[in-house]
Amino acid sequence: MTILNEFVNSIMFWAAWIIIPLIMEIVPAIGSAFVLLKKFIKKKHYEDPQIWPEITLIIPVYNSQDSLEACIRSIEESTYPNDKIRIFLVNNQGKDNSFQIYTKCQEKYPGLLMQWLNAKQGKSRALNLALFNSDGKYIVHVDSDGVFEPHALCNLVRKFEAEPDIGCMTGAILIVPEMIEEYHGFGKIFREMEFMEYAQAFLAGRNYADDRNNIYTLSGAFSAFRKSAVLKSQMYNTDTICEDTHITFQMRFLQGVRICICENALFMVDPIEDVNKLYTQRQRWQRGSLEVSHQFLKDKLTVKNAFTDVTVRTLMYDHTFAFPRVIWYLALICLMAMHFSSKMIVLSTGMIMVFYIIVGYLYYISTVGFLREFPKLRKYYAKKWYIVPFLPLFNLVVFFIRLAGIVNSIGTDGAWKTKNLTQERESFTEEVFRELRKPKDMLEWLRSKVNEPEVEEI
């Protein structure tokens, strides 16, 4: 009986602590890495169209005075013909000097056709206003706090023109390397991890999803549409904080168009300011994804679709299985209480970390390959090989932030402005002290009643 119990406990341990993570995360990731290598080897090359078509760029502007000129300058310096570009800058009720920057850019870059529009508050409303005024064959949505790689627009249009069945595409978002190098110490390492995360997410993760026709969401920072496809949609939804995922689901479920990534259309954004910004950003993404999934998938959540429908599978994996994964991460204490040896726990945890690091380096190799068109950026990325072992820890932190987004989404309305980590810590501390004060306040109340002085009769 003792031998049987030990065998059962051993099976339960390895199944819960090793086999399940392997099946759910590590094996699929290794498979996707080999698919990426195959895709890289057979990568398509597109020729210039005989005539470059007209395109419309829509740039929502909200307190963008510090970044707007750099964004416009990157358009002017791009290899796409300026006379084929029309730019709408849509003011989203900002309060700074963005309009003055716009007028200044009109003088500095007279070859660009730019128009300023005023919209109601909300990024979705700003995008919809410009969509109704757009007249290009392709419509590109781009944030004002980033810059184009010079060939990005040409690469995007080449792929659109060569593959007429593509209805919309996402570009690849990367972090500006020069801005990362301005930091020192842990601040620099933190932003290098973000850089590696973005590079692997777009050049590896979404490339793999593209190969399977399974891209879950277009990037809100840089995405492009055929005008004929996007104007048949319900436009950008104003009731969600994740309008990029919502329009992606529209394209997939309502339009039935093909969604792709253009991996050599790069858009460079600033590194994250601090942990508070990371906290609010990832919670907003998580919350918005849940909102959109509820609108489109509430009738599709079946066991069969969990294996056949990528959107349902992503929802189940990222959200529904979030809580069991938390249990895995917190199970160490329970395992020790169940008399598992510390040596076995450390060994198994180390094995999982090794598997994650192996996957990270497979993605690293794939990403280096996809950056071959950009020698300077490729060299910078390749030199950051030592960051890969830290990515599992970074992803673990991000996972718990996303989990907090799930919890915070329960019973509250969605909003762009949410509490950051510092504000939530302060609120938590204040609530704890309030609860701790209750017994003291009750004691003071009882004391006041007991010691209430008697009123003398006259």
C-alpha positions in Angstrom: 0.0 0.0 0.0 2.9 2.4 0.8 4.4 1.7 -2.6 1.1 2.3 -4.3 0.6 5.6 -2.5 4.0 6.8 -3.4 3.4 5.8 -7.1 0.1 7.7 -7.1 1.6 10.8 -5.5 4.4 10.7 -7.9 2.0 10.5 -10.9 -0.1 13.3 -9.5 3.0 15.5 -8.9 4.5 15.1 -12.4 1.1 15.4 -14.1 0.2 18.6 -12.3 3.6 20.2 -12.1 5.3 19.1 -15.3 3.1 17.3 -17.8 0.2 19.9 -17.9 2.6 22.9 -18.4 4.4 20.9 -21.1 1.2 20.1 -23.0 -0.4 23.5 -22.6 2.6 25.8 -23.2 5.9 24.3 -24.0 5.2 21.7 -26.6 3.0 24.0 -28.7 5.7 26.7 -28.5 8.4 24.4 -29.7 6.2 23.3 -32.6 5.5 26.9 -33.5 9.2 27.7 -33.5 9.8 25.1 -36.2 6.9 26.3 -38.2 8.5 29.8 -38.1 11.8 28.5 -39.3 10.0 26.8 -42.2 8.1 30.0 -43.0 11.4 32.0 -42.8 13.1 29.7 -45.3 10.1 29.9 -47.7 9.5 33.6 -47.2 7.8 35.4 -50.1 9.2 38.4 -51.8 6.9 41.0 -53.4 7.6 43.3 -56.3 6.7 47.0 -56.6 3.3 47.7 -58.1 3.3 49.4 -61.5 1.5 52.4 -59.9 1.6 53.1 -56.2 -2.0 53.5 -55.0 -3.2 56.3 -52.8 -3.3 55.6 -49.1 -4.8 57.4 -46.2 -3.1 57.6 -42.8 -5.2 58.2 -39.7 -3.4 59.5 -36.6 -5.5 60.0 -33.4 -4.0 62.9 -31.5 -4.4 63.2 -27.7 -1.8 65.4 -25.9 0.8 64.3 -28.4 2.9 67.4 -28.6 6.1 65.6 -27.6 5.9 62.8 -30.2 3.8 64.1 -33.0 6.5 65.8 -35.1 8.7 62.7 -35.0 5.8 60.7 -36.3 5.0 63.1 -39.1 8.7 63.4 -40.0 8.9 59.6 -40.3 6.1 59.6 -42.8 7.8 62.4 -44.9 11.1 60.4 -44.8 9.5 57.1 -45.8 10.1 55.7 -49.3 6.4 55.8 -50.2 5.6 58.7 -52.6 4.4 61.7 -50.7 1.9 62.7 -53.3 0.1 59.4 -52.8 -0.3 59.9 -49.0 -3.2 61.8 -47.3 -2.9 62.3 -43.6 -5.8 62.9 -41.1 -4.8 64.1 -37.7 -7.8 63.6 -35.5 -7.8 65.7 -32.3 -9.2 63.6 -29.5 -10.0 66.6 -27.2 -6.4 67.0 -26.1 -5.4 69.9 -24.0 -1.8 70.6 -25.0 -0.1 72.3 -28.0 -0.5 69.5 -30.5 -2.2 71.8 -33.0 0.7 74.2 -33.0 3.0 71.2 -33.7 0.7 70.3 -36.6 0.9 73.8 -38.1 4.7 73.8 -37.7 4.9 70.5 -39.6 2.8 71.9 -42.4 5.5 74.5 -43.0 8.4 72.0 -42.6 6.9 69.3 -44.7 4.9 71.0 -47.5 5.0 67.8 -49.6 2.6 66.1 -47.2 -1.1 66.6 -47.6 -2.3 66.9 -44.0 -5.7 67.8 -42.5 -6.7 68.4 -38.9 -10.0 67.1 -37.6 -11.7 67.6 -34.2 -13.5 64.6 -32.7 -15.4 63.8 -29.5 -13.4 62.2 -26.8 -12.5 58.5 -27.3 -10.0 56.9 -29.8 -12.8 55.0 -31.5 -14.7 58.1 -32.3 -11.6 59.8 -33.6 -10.9 56.8 -35.9 -14.5 56.6 -37.2 -14.6 60.3 -38.0 -11.5 60.0 -40.2 -12.7 56.8 -41.8 -15.8 58.6 -43.2 -13.5 61.2 -44.7 -10.9 58.8 -46.1 -10.5 58.3 -49.9 -7.4 56.1 -50.3 -7.4 52.5 -51.5 -5.8 51.5 -48.3 -6.4 53.0 -44.9 -3.6 52.9 -42.3 -4.3 53.6 -38.6 -1.2 54.6 -36.6 -0.6 56.0 -33.1 1.1 59.4 -32.7 3.7 58.2 -30.3 5.8 56.1 -32.7 7.8 56.3 -36.0 7.8 54.3 -39.2 10.8 52.4 -40.4 11.4 54.1 -43.8 10.3 51.1 -45.9 7.3 50.1 -43.8 4.5 51.7 -45.9 6.0 50.4 -49.1 6.3 46.9 -47.7 2.7 47.0 -46.5 1.3 48.1 -49.8 3.4 45.6 -51.8 1.8 42.7 -49.8 -1.7 44.1 -50.2 -1.3 44.5 -54.0 0.3 41.0 -54.4 -2.4 39.2 -52.4 -5.9 40.6 -53.2 -7.6 38.3 -50.7 -6.0 40.1 -47.7 -8.5 42.4 -46.1 -6.5 43.8 -43.3 -3.0 43.6 -41.9 -1.1 44.4 -38.7 2.4 45.8 -38.8 5.2 44.7 -36.4 5.6 46.9 -33.3 9.1 47.2 -31.9 10.8 49.4 -29.2 13.2 52.2 -30.3 16.7 50.8 -29.3 18.3 54.2 -28.9 15.8 55.1 -26.2 16.5 51.9 -24.3 20.2 52.7 -24.2 19.5 55.9 -22.4 18.6 53.9 -19.2 21.0 52.3 -16.8 20.9 49.4 -14.3 17.7 47.6 -13.7 15.7 50.2 -15.7 17.7 49.3 -18.8 17.2 45.5 -18.3 13.5 46.0 -17.7 13.1 47.8 -21.0 15.4 45.3 -22.8 13.0 42.6 -21.7 10.1 44.6 -23.1 12.0 45.0 -26.4 12.6 41.3 -26.6 9.0 40.5 -25.7 7.6 42.8 -28.4 10.0 41.4 -31.0 9.2 37.8 -30.3 5.4 38.5 -29.9 5.2 40.1 -33.4 8.0 38.5 -35.4 7.5 35.1 -33.9 4.1 34.8 -32.2 2.0 36.6 -34.8 4.0 35.2 -37.7 3.1 31.7 -36.4 -0.6 32.8 -36.0 -0.5 34.2 -39.6 0.8 30.9 -40.9 -2.2 29.2 -39.3 -4.6 32.0 -40.3 -5.2 32.6 -36.6 -4.2 36.2 -35.8 -6.2 37.1 -32.7 -6.0 40.9 -32.9 -4.7 43.7 -35.1 -2.3 46.1 -33.4 -3.9 49.3 -32.3 -0.6 51.1 -32.8 -0.2 50.2 -36.5 -2.8 48.4 -38.7 -4.0 48.7 -42.3 -7.2 47.9 -44.2 -8.6 47.7 -47.6 -11.1 50.6 -47.7 -13.6 48.3 -49.5 -13.4 45.9 -46.5 -13.4 48.3 -43.5 -16.2 50.5 -44.8 -18.5 47.4 -44.9 -17.9 46.8 -41.2 -19.6 48.3 -38.2 -16.6 50.7 -37.8 -14.8 51.0 -34.5 -16.9 50.2 -31.4 -17.2 53.0 -28.8 -18.3 50.8 -26.0 -15.0 48.9 -25.5 -11.5 50.0 -24.5 -10.1 47.4 -26.9 -11.3 48.8 -30.3 -8.4 47.1 -32.2 -9.6 43.6 -31.1 -13.2 44.5 -31.7 -12.6 45.4 -35.4 -10.4 42.3 -35.8 -13.3 40.2 -34.7 -15.6 42.1 -37.1 -13.2 41.4 -40.0 -13.0 37.7 -39.0 -16.6 36.9 -38.0 -18.8 39.4 -39.9 -16.7 40.1 -43.0 -14.9 36.8 -43.3 -11.8 38.5 -44.7 -8.2 37.3 -44.4 -6.1 38.8 -41.6 -2.3 38.9 -41.9 0.8 40.4 -40.5 3.3 42.3 -42.6 6.4 41.4 -40.6 8.7 43.8 -42.5 6.4 46.8 -41.9 8.0 48.1 -38.7 6.6 50.8 -36.4 8.9 51.9 -33.6 7.4 53.0 -30.3 8.9 54.5 -27.1 9.8 52.0 -24.2 7.4 51.8 -21.3 7.8 54.7 -18.8 7.6 52.6 -15.6 6.0 49.7 -13.9 2.8 51.7 -13.3 2.4 52.3 -17.0 3.0 48.6 -17.7 0.4 47.7 -15.1 -2.3 49.9 -16.5 -1.5 49.0 -20.1 -1.6 45.2 -19.7 -4.7 45.4 -17.6 -6.5 47.5 -20.2 -5.5 45.0 -22.9 -6.8 42.1 -20.8 -10.0 43.8 -19.9 -10.7 44.9 -23.5 -10.1 41.4 -24.8 -12.6 40.0 -22.3 -15.2 42.6 -23.3 -14.9 41.8 -27.0 -14.8 38.1 -26.4 -18.1 38.4 -24.5 -19.7 40.2 -27.4 -18.6 37.8 -30.1 -18.0 34.4 -28.4 -20.6 34.0 -25.7 -22.5 31.5 -28.0 -19.4 29.7 -29.2 -18.0 28.5 -25.9 -18.2 24.8 -26.5 -15.8 22.0 -26.0 -15.5 21.4 -29.7 -14.7 25.1 -30.5 -12.0 25.0 -27.7 -10.0 22.8 -30.1 -11.1 24.1 -33.5 -11.8 27.9 -33.1 -8.6 30.0 -32.5 -10.5 32.8 -30.8 -12.3 30.4 -28.4 -9.0 28.5 -27.8 -7.2 31.8 -27.0 -9.9 32.9 -24.7 -9.9 29.6 -22.8 -6.1 29.5 -22.6 -5.5 33.1 -21.7 -8.5 33.7 -19.4 -10.3 30.5 -18.3 -7.1 28.6 -17.6 -5.6 31.6 -15.8 -6.7 30.5 -12.4 -5.4 26.9 -12.6 -2.0 28.4 -13.8 -2.0 30.6 -10.7 -2.5 27.4 -8.6 0.5 25.9 -10.3 2.6 28.9 -9.4 1.4 28.9 -5.8 1.5 25.2 -5.3 5.0 25.0 -3.9 3.8 25.6 -0.4 1.1 22.9 -0.8 3.6 20.4 -2.2 5.9 21.0 0.8 3.0 20.5 3.1 2.2 17.2 1.3 5.8 16.0 2.3 7.3 16.3 -1.2 11.0 16.8 -0.9 12.4 20.2 -1.5 14.9 18.7 -3.9 12.1 17.3 -6.1 10.3 20.7 -6.1 13.4 22.6 -7.0 14.4 20.1 -9.7 10.9 20.2 -11.3 10.7 24.0 -11.2 14.2 24.2 -12.7 13.1 21.8 -15.5 10.1 24.0 -16.4 12.4 27.1 -16.5 14.9 25.3 -18.7 12.1 24.3 -21.1 10.8 27.9 -21.2 14.3 29.2 -21.9 14.8 26.7 -24.7 11.5 27.9 -26.3 12.8 31.5 -25.8 15.9 30.8 -27.8 14.0 29.0 -30.5 11.9 32.2 -30.9 15.1 34.2 -30.6 16.6 32.4 -33.6 13.4 32.8 -35.6 13.2 36.6 -34.8 16.9 37.1 -35.9 15.9 35.5 -39.2 12.9 37.8 -39.7 15.1 40.9 -39.0 17.5 40.2 -41.8 16.2 43.1 -43.9 17.2 45.5 -41.1 20.9 44.9 -40.3 21.2 47.5 -37.6 18.1 46.4 -35.7 19.0 42.7 -36.2 22.5 43.3 -34.8 21.0 45.1 -31.8 18.5 42.3 -31.2 21.1 39.6 -31.6 23.4 41.2 -29.0 20.6 40.9 -26.4 20.8 37.1 -26.3 21.5 37.2 -22.5 18.0 38.7 -21.9 16.2 35.5 -23.1 16.6 33.6 -19.8 14.9 36.5 -18.0 11.8 36.5 -20.3 10.0 33.7 -18.4 10.1 35.8 -15.2 9.0 38.9 -17.1 6.1 36.9 -18.6 5.2 35.6 -15.2 4.9 39.2 -13.9 2.8 40.2 -16.9 0.6 37.1 -16.3 -0.2 38.2 -12.8 -0.9 41.8 -14.0 -3.4 40.3 -16.6 -4.9 38.2 -13.8 -5.4 41.4 -11.8 -7.1 42.8 -15.0 -9.6 39.9 -14.9 -10.3 40.4 -11.3 -10.7 44.2 -11.6 -13.1 43.7 -14.6 -15.6 41.9 -12.4 -18.5 44.3 -11.5 -16.9 47.5 -12.8 -17.3 49.5 -16.0 -14.5 49.6 -18.6 -12.5 52.8 -18.9 -9.2 54.0 -20.3 -8.2 55.6 -17.1 -7.6 52.9 -14.5 -5.7 52.7 -11.3 -2.0 52.0 -11.6 0.0 49.8 -9.3 0.9 52.5 -6.9 -2.7 53.7 -6.6 -4.0 50.2 -6.1 -1.4 49.6 -3.4 -2.4 52.8 -1.6 -6.1 51.8 -1.8 -5.3 48.4 -0.5 -3.2 49.8 2.4 -5.9 52.3 3.2 -8.6 49.5 3.2 -6.5 47.3 5.5 -6.0 50.0 8.0 -9.7 50.9 7.8 -10.5 47.2 8.7 -7.9 47.1 11.4 -9.4 50.3 13.0 -12.8 48.8 13.2 -12.2 46.8 16.4 -10.5 49.8 18.0 -13.4 52.0 17.0 -15.9 49.5 18.4 -13.9 49.4 21.7 -13.9 53.2 21.9 -17.7 53.2 21.3 -18.3 50.6 24.0 -16.0 52.5 26.4 -17.9 55.7 25.8 -21.2 54.0 26.5 -19.9 52.3 29.7 -18.2 55.4 31.0 -21.0 57.8 30.0 -21.4 60.2 33.0 -24.7 60.2 34.8 -26.8 63.3 34.6 -27.6 64.7 38.1 -31.3 65.4 38.8 -32.1 68.9 39.7 
